[in-house]
Amino acid sequence: MRSGVRFWGATTITLVASGAANSADLEPAVQLPPALWIWSGGYIGGHAGGGYGQKSFSNPCGPSVYGGGVDTPVFLAGGQIDYNWQKNSWVFGLKLEASSAVSNGTNTRLAASGIVLSANCKASPSDFVRGAGRLGYAFGAQGHTLAYFKRGVAWQNN
């Protein structure tokens, strides 16, 4: 029995030692090329968020006692679609976003003039649409960094 334990013990030590020595000398059989970063492609997505705005009104009867603005806290949600084209290191892109908002703001306008005149002013922005174009240049290791200029237009229903 002792000789069996010695045999298996010696065999285990030999296998472990030979494996450790051989694994340090091995080189990978296949080396993969580094992945190139490509900015071309499209995506769709969604967004949700909140914000705050203020709408100004003018009063023909004079300045308002309570101020000239209506506060409009807002919750909005929507989606976007975007596509980029890459030619060498140059990247061109287009983006379209649309959002719908839940927002209501009201202010009582009380003018202190020869006669007292009161009016309720309401602001409720409800829809937003934005479109933009992008011109960029990819640089750095494998083109992982993109610096770009973006120009666009926006529309709001209030």
C-alpha positions as CSV (number, residue, x, y, z in Angstrom):
1,M,0.0,0.0,0.0
2,R,2.8,2.3,0.8
3,S,4.4,1.8,-2.6
4,G,1.0,2.6,-4.3
5,V,0.8,5.9,-2.4
6,R,4.4,6.7,-3.3
7,F,3.8,5.8,-6.9
8,W,0.7,8.1,-7.2
9,G,2.4,10.9,-5.2
10,A,5.5,10.8,-7.5
11,T,3.3,10.7,-10.6
12,T,1.3,13.7,-9.5
13,I,4.4,15.7,-8.6
14,T,5.9,14.8,-12.0
15,L,2.8,15.8,-14.0
16,V,2.4,19.1,-12.1
17,A,6.1,20.0,-12.5
18,S,6.2,19.2,-16.2
19,G,2.9,21.1,-16.8
20,A,4.2,24.2,-15.0
21,A,7.5,24.1,-17.0
22,N,5.8,23.6,-20.3
23,S,3.1,26.2,-19.9
24,A,5.7,28.9,-19.4
25,D,7.3,28.1,-22.7
26,L,4.2,27.8,-24.8
27,E,3.2,30.6,-27.2
28,P,-0.3,31.0,-28.5
29,A,-0.8,29.1,-31.8
30,V,-3.0,31.7,-33.3
31,Q,-2.8,35.5,-32.8
32,L,-5.9,37.5,-33.6
33,P,-5.5,40.8,-35.3
34,P,-6.6,43.8,-33.2
35,A,-10.2,44.7,-33.8
36,L,-10.8,47.9,-35.9
37,W,-13.3,50.4,-34.5
38,I,-16.0,51.2,-37.1
39,W,-18.3,54.2,-36.5
40,S,-20.7,53.2,-39.4
41,G,-24.1,51.9,-38.4
42,G,-27.4,53.0,-37.0
43,Y,-29.3,52.8,-33.8
44,I,-32.8,53.5,-32.4
45,G,-33.4,54.3,-28.8
46,G,-35.8,55.8,-26.3
47,H,-35.4,58.5,-23.7
48,A,-37.3,59.9,-20.7
49,G,-36.6,62.8,-18.4
50,G,-37.7,66.0,-16.8
51,G,-37.0,69.6,-17.1
52,Y,-38.0,73.1,-16.2
53,G,-38.9,76.1,-18.5
54,Q,-40.3,79.5,-18.2
55,K,-42.6,81.3,-20.7
56,S,-42.6,85.2,-20.7
57,F,-45.8,87.2,-21.4
58,S,-46.1,90.9,-21.9
59,N,-49.0,92.9,-20.4
60,P,-50.4,95.8,-22.4
61,C,-51.8,97.4,-19.1
62,G,-48.4,97.6,-17.5
63,P,-46.0,95.4,-15.5
64,S,-47.6,92.5,-13.6
65,V,-47.6,92.4,-9.8
66,Y,-46.7,88.7,-9.9
67,G,-44.0,88.8,-12.5
68,G,-43.9,88.3,-16.2
69,G,-43.4,84.6,-16.5
70,V,-45.1,81.3,-16.2
71,D,-43.1,78.4,-14.8
72,T,-43.5,75.1,-16.7
73,P,-42.1,71.9,-15.0
74,V,-42.1,69.1,-17.5
75,F,-41.8,65.3,-17.9
76,L,-41.0,64.1,-21.4
77,A,-40.5,60.8,-23.2
78,G,-39.7,59.9,-26.8
79,G,-37.4,58.2,-29.2
80,Q,-34.5,58.8,-31.6
81,I,-33.0,57.3,-34.7
82,D,-29.5,57.9,-35.7
83,Y,-27.2,56.7,-38.5
84,N,-23.4,57.2,-39.2
85,W,-21.4,56.6,-42.3
86,Q,-17.6,56.3,-42.1
87,K,-15.2,56.9,-45.0
88,N,-11.6,56.3,-43.9
89,S,-11.4,58.5,-40.8
90,W,-14.2,60.8,-41.7
91,V,-17.6,60.2,-40.1
92,F,-20.9,61.7,-41.3
93,G,-24.2,61.3,-39.4
94,L,-27.9,62.2,-39.2
95,K,-30.1,62.1,-36.2
96,L,-33.9,62.6,-35.7
97,E,-35.5,62.9,-32.2
98,A,-39.2,63.3,-31.2
99,S,-40.6,63.8,-27.7
100,S,-43.9,64.3,-26.1
101,A,-44.2,66.3,-22.9
102,V,-46.6,66.6,-20.0
103,S,-46.2,70.2,-18.8
104,N,-48.6,72.8,-17.5
105,G,-47.9,76.2,-16.0
106,T,-50.3,78.9,-14.9
107,N,-49.8,82.4,-13.5
108,T,-52.3,85.0,-12.6
109,R,-51.3,88.3,-14.2
110,L,-52.5,91.3,-12.1
111,A,-51.6,94.6,-13.5
112,A,-51.5,97.6,-11.2
113,S,-52.6,100.5,-13.5
114,G,-55.4,103.0,-13.5
115,I,-57.9,100.1,-13.4
116,V,-57.2,96.6,-11.9
117,L,-57.0,94.0,-14.7
118,S,-56.5,90.3,-14.1
119,A,-55.8,87.5,-16.5
120,N,-54.7,83.9,-16.2
121,C,-51.8,83.0,-18.5
122,K,-51.1,79.3,-19.3
123,A,-48.1,77.6,-20.9
124,S,-48.0,74.0,-21.8
125,P,-45.3,72.8,-24.2
126,S,-46.4,69.4,-25.5
127,D,-44.2,68.2,-28.5
128,F,-40.6,68.5,-29.5
129,V,-38.9,67.5,-32.7
130,R,-35.1,67.8,-33.3
131,G,-33.0,67.0,-36.3
132,A,-29.2,67.2,-36.6
133,G,-26.3,66.4,-38.8
134,R,-22.8,65.5,-37.7
135,L,-19.3,65.7,-39.3
136,G,-16.5,64.0,-37.4
137,Y,-13.0,62.7,-37.5
138,A,-12.0,59.4,-35.9
139,F,-8.4,59.2,-34.5
140,G,-6.4,57.6,-31.8
141,A,-5.6,53.9,-31.2
142,Q,-7.7,52.0,-33.8
143,G,-10.0,55.1,-34.2
144,H,-11.7,54.8,-30.8
145,T,-11.9,58.6,-30.4
146,L,-14.4,60.7,-32.4
147,A,-14.3,64.5,-32.5
148,Y,-17.3,66.0,-34.3
149,F,-19.3,69.1,-35.1
150,K,-23.0,69.0,-34.9
151,R,-25.6,71.3,-36.3
152,G,-29.4,71.0,-36.1
153,V,-32.9,72.4,-36.0
154,A,-35.6,72.1,-33.4
155,W,-39.4,72.7,-33.2
156,Q,-41.6,72.9,-30.2
157,N,-45.4,73.0,-30.0
158,N,-46.5,75.3,-27.1
